[in-house]
């Protein structure tokens, strides 16, 4: 599979020159590639999305309290906006129908119009679920592609319906576009098609769909395409476009959502399904070539989304990624979450299309710890950090720990314990502060603690003076701690504790730092290979893994240059999607064990 590098992902000034050698403010958007980002452990975001003041626009209610997903449609004829919430009971099954909302005032208020679509006992869905839909206006009619699932979830797929209005009634085809029961497993695992988008092209029709394992069990996800001359006729496909088994750069675990078209290109967002789900990928392809795998490229990786604390989005993005409508001047996103009463919510956010980033980043941790590190290493430096937080957070220095998740594959991951070892940290919270030193073995030593010099505050102005001999922390003009530096050099890091939204307004260093190799843990490689991770057994709590058979695969995705595998060369075949070099680029390095018992410790690369 080929791929291209989008302009929004090209390295900024920090990559080629180690940033400004006289110092830099690493919170500026131009330095967004100078921090680690990861689908599991953390993704600092410079996104320019602003929440709508009327959020949420929909809250789930019995018997379907989980409105997990939804789609958004702006009617080019009537001018109204429509949202189609997908309705689920708690724990998803048996899934439900699709609801219908309308706004006649550009999204400021919404009217619930009841159900847009539901199952029929006399249909192929056997009276089951019709939860996820997308709508398209073309050729004087409104065309819908929707998910269908039998009540027992043993069969499902996608189907077509048509109406003369976005409000229906929708006339469903007598047979589905796709049924899992008729699908041979692609790559030995992909069977269930869902979350589809119908698109009109000059000479044909195109459907882009997520594809999962049997029964939509998850753990590995793909993007596939279908084509047809008429939406009510036979469709060709599915054709594989993006999946972790291919050789291209595709951080895991991510799940694809609905697509949208803008300026002749089609875009598809994919969201992390780790505990925090803040990491996003945005892919794009020319609409005319979107059925071809080699046409797809990453338009933006990471920094697309951040969590805002508040009751209606307690858990952050929950379900798939946001669903968007792009128009000249702005992009409007409908995003799913869950509130404190365990009910699904749908809300809106907007940003200028041509201004995706703004200075100052957010590190959000709605459900688990989130951590990010500078790609540069520092020594004998002064740091000034200006930030605001909704909860406890930590500033790390002298870091050289390996990066990776706490599990070999699948969803709900968080940072590995190995990533959170081997550095000192300043922890700040509403009641006070603490300085800790964490050893390579994970043992933590409390060096000092104290109360804040004034009443509990959510705003912080911190300064660290760090020399080879001593570290000195100040909060404003008040000295917090002065002591042995613990480490003479290393990266800076930020860690948001669960429930914390950390807003970094400034991260200024007196020197620009220098490059220092990064190490990815073996779980980063097994996670990158999807379900192939089942061919590996952990050693030392995941610090090493061992192949259970010859042919066991792993794939490391990283933004960097030259690399080396941390393993015996004679035990592995290694391939990469780009030739070795010194440039900082997205890379995918696939490895295959030549024998059972081959041990893998990870991968080291130049940032």
Secondary structure by P-SEA (a helix, b strand, c coil): cbbbbcccccccccccccccccccccccccccccbbbbccccccccccbbbbcccccccccccccccccbbbbbcccccbbbbbbbbbccccccbbbbbbbbbcccccbbbbccccbbbbccccccccccccccccccccbbbbbbccccccccccccbbbbccccccccccccccccccccccccccccccccbbbbbbcccbbbbbbbbbcccccccccbbbbbbccccccccccccccccccccccccccccccbbbbcccbbbbbbbbccccccbbbbbbccccccccccccccccccccbbbbbccccccccccccccccccccbbbbbbbbcccccbbbbbccccccccccccbbbbcccccbbbbbbccccccbbbbbbbcccbbbbbbccccccccccccccccccccccccccbbbbbbcccbbbbbbbccccbbbbccccccccccccccbbbbbccccbbbbbccccccccccccccbbbbbcccccccbbbbcccccccbbbbbbbbbcaaaaaaaaccccccccccccccbbbbcccbbbbbbbbcccbbbbccccccbbbbbcccccccccbbbbbbbbccccccccbbbbcc
